């Protein structure tokens, strides 16, 4: 996406991927500070480590403890988290709106943290965080509750019956776990989601993820993570370059690239 935008505007830039071994992020950040970089994106499993290694951080990063984008300014790395803003922009772009009174997050990693922060900031009154390790979900809930005392944040585990129970009366469910990266999640209680609940799987695949396709067949409004990725890209590009590019342009490029795979 980024290189498509760069090419259209004939900018002297290049977006490249670096695959780092565990424990090497600090060394790589030293290279970024000293090199000819404008910034970059951070993905799993490095979002929390990136937040701790940055020289400065936005409120979103300070509250949720995870970063998905850094920009370089005068040799300093400034961290931000655009997961939630990217998702809200994608939801608005799909005509779903930006306010969801009750939200269930599946997962408590970097993406879920950023999304939870932005949902509470946008006015969500009930936020439920379900995770395979309940103590990890509780740690995120405590961070968010301190910043957003008007939002009730509760936690639980990812056992199918617990998931189904929390779906009742929910406006939005966001699937943020690494389980979304697998081809199938057979224990997911698809039948518990009703047609008045919207569902997002932040993972994306050609034609939609297994969960998204299953829910659409049942008439549940569902989207995968490609629109969120596109709107995040627009936010990142503006942070690095100061140039505004629409999320729609990034999404169009992303869909063309995915169709070629």
N, C-alpha and C positions, 0 to 999 in steps of 0.2 A: 504493500500500500504506500508506504512512505517513499519508496523509490519511484513509484508511479507519479506521485504528486511532485516530487523533486524534478523528474524528467519533464513533466508538462510545463514547469516554470523555468526550466534550464538553470537551476540553482547549482552552485559548485559544492554539492553535498553528497554524501552517500550514507545509507542506512545499512549497517552490517550486523550480523549475529555473532556472538561469542559464546561458545559452550565451555563453561568453567567447571573444573573439578571442585569437589567440596573442599572448603577451607581456603580457597584462592580469591575470594571476593575482595578482601582487604588489599591484597597485592594488585588486583586489577584496578581497583579504585585509585590507587596511587598513580598508575599509568594514565588513567582518565584525567586526573587533576593536572598532570604535567603535559598531556598530549593535546592534540588539536581536535578536541571533542566539544560539541555543544551540549551533549547530554545523552541520555538513553533510557530505555525501558528495562524494568526488572521483572522477572517472572518467577514462578515457583522453581525451586524451594528457597529463594533468596530474599523474599520481600521483607521479612522481619530483620534479617541481618543487615540489609541495605539501610533500613531505618536507623539502626544503631550505629552504623559506620559513617553516615552522612555528616557534613559539617553544619548544616542547618536544616530545619524541617518546618513544613506547614503545620497548621493546627490539626489537620486530618491525620498526619503522620504521628504527631505527638500524642494524640488521643488513642488512635487504634494500634500504634506500634508497628506499622507495616508501610512500605513504600513500593510503588510500582513505576515511578518515573524519577529521574534525577536530571538536573541541569547544572552546567558548569558556569560559574561566574567568578572571575578573578582567581582561579585556582581553587575555588571552594565548590563542594558538591552540595546542592540544595535538593532535598527530597520532598516529594509530594505523593499523594495517593489520589488517583483519579478513577479508581474502580467504581465508586458510588456515583460520581458525577457522570461517568460514561454510561452506566446502566440507566440512570434516570433520563438522560438524553435519548437513549435508545427506546425506552418505554414511551416517552412522549412522542418520539418519531413514529411509533407504531400506533399512536392514537389511544394509548392506555392511560395517559395522564402522568402526574408526578407525585400524587399524594395517595398513600396506601395506609389506612389506619392500623391494620394488623398484618405483620409480615413474618414469615417463617424462613429462616436461613438454615440450610443444610450444610454444615461445616463451620469451622472456626479459624480457618487459616487467613492468610493475608488478604485475599479477595473478600471473604466474608466480613472481615474487620472493616475494610474500607466501605463496603456496601452498607453494613450496619450503621456506621458513622453517618453516612449521607442520608439514609432513610430516617434516622432519628432527627437529623438536622432539618429535614423536609417536613417533619410533623407526624411521623408514625408514632402512634400511642402505645401499641403493643408490639414488641419485638421478641421473637422466640429464636434461640440459637440451639440447634441440635448437633451434637458431634459424637464421634466414636469414643473420644476421651472427654467425659463430662467436665473434668476439672479445667481443661483448656477452654471450653465454652464459658465456664464460670469466670475465668480470668478476663475474657473479652467483655462479658456482661458487666463486670465491675468497672472496667475502664469506661464503657459507654454510659453507665448509670451515673458516674460522677460528673460527666460532662452534660448529660441530658436527663436531669432528675424528673422531668415530666413524662419521660418515656419509661414504661414498665418493661424491663428486660428480664426474661426468664430463660432457663436452660433445660436441656434434657439430652438423652442419648439417641442414637440413630437406629434403635430397634424398630422394626416395621410397625408394631402396634402403637408405639409412642409417636411415630411420625404420623400415622393415620389419625390419631387422636388430636394432634395439634393442627391438622388441616381444617378442622371444623371451624367455620366462620372466618377463615383467613382470606384476605384480599390478594396477597401475592406470596408465592413460594419461589425462593431462589436457590438453585442447586449449585453449591460452591465446593463440593468435595472432590477429591481425586478419583472417587468412584465414577464420576462422570466421564473420565478418560477411558474407561473400559467400554467394550462393545455392548455389554449388557449389565443391568442391575436387576436381577430377577426378583429380589425381595421387595422392590419398591411398591408401595401400596397404591398403584395407579387408580384403582376403583374408588379410593377415598377422596380424590380430588374432584370437585364439582365444577360445573360449567361457569359458575360465577367467580371462580378463583383463577387468577392468571399465574402462569408458570414460566420461569426462565431457567434454562440450563446454561451456565456461563461457558461451558465447553461448546465448541462448534465442530461440525462435520458436514461433509457434502450431503445435502438432502436432509440435514437435521440429525440430532443424536437419537439414539434408541428411545430414550424417555420422551423426547419431544414428539417423535413420530407416533408413539403409543398414545400419548395424551391427545394429540390432534385427532386421531381416529375416534376418540371418545367425545370429541367436541369441546375439549378444554382449550382455551386460548394459550398457546405455548410458543416460545421462541428460543432459539439457541443463542450462543454467545457472540455470533459474528457482528450484529449491530452494536453491541456493547464495545467490542474490540475496535470498531470503526470510530465511534465517538471518542473513545479513549485516545485513539491515534490523533484525532483532530486537536484534542486538548494538549497532548504531548508536543505536537508540531508547533503549536502556538507558543508553548513555554520555551522551546529551544530557539525558534527563529523570529518570533513576534509576528508571524504571518498567519492570518485567519484562513483556514480551509474548512469547508463544511463537512460535517459528519457524513452527509449523503455522498459526497465525492469519494471519501475514503471507503464507504460501504460499497459503492459501485465497483471500485477497484478490487476490493476484497472478494466480492462475488465472482468477478471475472477470473481472478487468480484461482479461487477454489474450484471453479468449473473446469479449469484446465488440468486439475490433478486426477 
